[in-house]
Amino acid sequence: MTTTQPAGTTVPGPSAPGVRSAPPRSWTRNRWARFAVRRGGRLLISLWVLVTAAFLMIHLVPGDPIRGALGPKATPELIEQTRANLGLDAPLWQQYLDFIAGIFTGDLGVSIQYRLPVSDIIADRLPATLALGIAGFIVAVLVAIPLGALVAVATRRGRRRFLEAGFASTSIVLATIPDFLLGVALVWIFGVTLQWLPVAGMDGVDSFVLPVLALAVGPAMILARIVRVELLAVLDADHVRTARAKRLPPARVVWRHALPNAVTASLTLGGLLLGAMVASTVLVENVFAWPGIGSTVTGSILGKDYQLVQGIVLVYGVGVLLANTAVDVALAVLDPRSTVLDDAEGGR
């Protein structure tokens, strides 16, 4: 017995051999979603390790940190009272949970040295450190990229050997000088001898010049060398040859077609340099009496103010992790191929 179908209706039938129906799309098939999940997961794990290490800092200090902070003349009653006020008399697991809860609520404890909340001290001094660090990073990038690009173009294919040798030797010397020694030299030259610039404090734009230079010169030289090497490789790439074949102006070929690829390849190193510059602010701030966290952490370590040290370690650690995450995101946006490579690595 046969049945007839009404006109205009479609009878479902078996799929053609070798043809697969498209599976429903989900976030797991979106490489950007997978990229965000992986980077977010790594950031959360790194933050957890940082928080745990900062918490264990007090408990791994040899001896009694409370007695060390209060001094040898402190009475046992004062020591026990201080330990109770800081919550260090509770079980270790309870202290850990309270420490994590305090991070989310902004309660990082009370400074033994200053008798003030740690969060208030950090909030008061953090803007100065951020201003110095951001200014130093911007100056380093603005110096490194044009310098590396100009030297690469000038010394391409073995030209101007003297310029290449001079750039290499100068950049190596400046990159290996510790930033605090460079700061002392800048103070002696421009502050003491020539008396052109202030050497201490944060008062006006001119007070930024010397500490920013001390912070940025070394990283700028390192980054400039990397930009030069990457640009030399990109200048011989196929797409750059195609741009030259179209008789585009040489400056446009370099700045529009070659340099963006070289800078993208240098972003990873830029993230590492940014983390190093964040740590370098500690020494630079002490040289120039900068009213930031760097000068505070030195005094807190000498005064054995471990609550304050904990809070500052968290701030510096979170700053480095966020900077590296921002660089990863920028690299993925500027060069989407990086997410593909991550996908390939994740699927192995």
C-alpha positions, 0 to 999 in steps of 0.5 A: 500500500502506497501513501501520497504526500501533500504537495509542498511537503518535504519528506526527510530521508537519509543523509547522502553518503559521506555528508555529516550534519553540522553539529550545534555550535557551543562555546567550546567550539569558539577559540576565543571562548576557550582562550578566555577560559584557559587564560582566566583559569591560569590567572585564578590558579596563579592568584591562589598560589600568590595568596597562599604564599603570602599567607604562609609568609608569617608562619614560615618566618624563623622564630616568633614574628610577633615578638620580633616585631614588638622587640625583646622588651615586650611583655608576654601579655602584650605579645599574647594580646597582639597575637589575639588582635591579629587573629594569629591565635586561631587554628591555621585553617581558620587563619587561612579562611579569615585571610582570604575573606579579608582580601575580598572585603579589603581587610588586610590586617593592621600594621604593627609599625604604623598602627593603621589598617594595611589597606589604608596605607597601601591605598595612600601610597599605591598611586605614586607607585602606579604613576612611576611604573606606568610612566616608566613603561610608556617611556621605555616603549616609546624609546625602544620601538622607534630606536630598534626600528631605525637601527634595523633599517639602517643596518639591514643586510650588513650595512653600517657595521659601526652603527650595529656594533655601537648600538649593540655595545651601548645597549648591553652596557645600559641594560646591565647597569642596575637601575638603582646605580643608574639612579645614583648616577643621574642624581649626581650628574643632573641633581648635584652637579648641574642642579637641573632637576630635583632629586627627591620627592614627588612634586611636579612633572620635573620630579618624574624625570630622573626616577622614570629614566632610572626605571626605563633605560635598561628595559628600553635597551633590551626591548630595542634589541629585540625589536631590531632582531624581529624587524630584520626577520620581518623585512625579508618576509613575503608580504613585505616583498609584495609591498615593495613590489607595489612600489609603496614608499619605503617608510610606509613599508616599514611602519605599516607592513613590517613594524606591526608584526615585529612589535607583536612578536615583542609583546611577550618580552614586554610583559616580562619587562613590565613585571621586572619594572614593577619590582624595580620600583622598590629600589628606585623609590628608595633612591629618590625618596619616592612616596610609594609602596617601594619605600614603604616595603623597605621600612616594613621589612626592617621593622618586621611589620609582617602584616604590612609586608603581606599586603604589599606582596599581594599588591605587587604580585597581583600587579605582575599577574594582571600585567602579564594577562593584559599582554596575553590578551593584547597579543591575542587581539593583535595576532589571532594566530596565537590563539590557534597555536594555543588550541593546537597545544591544548589538544595534544 
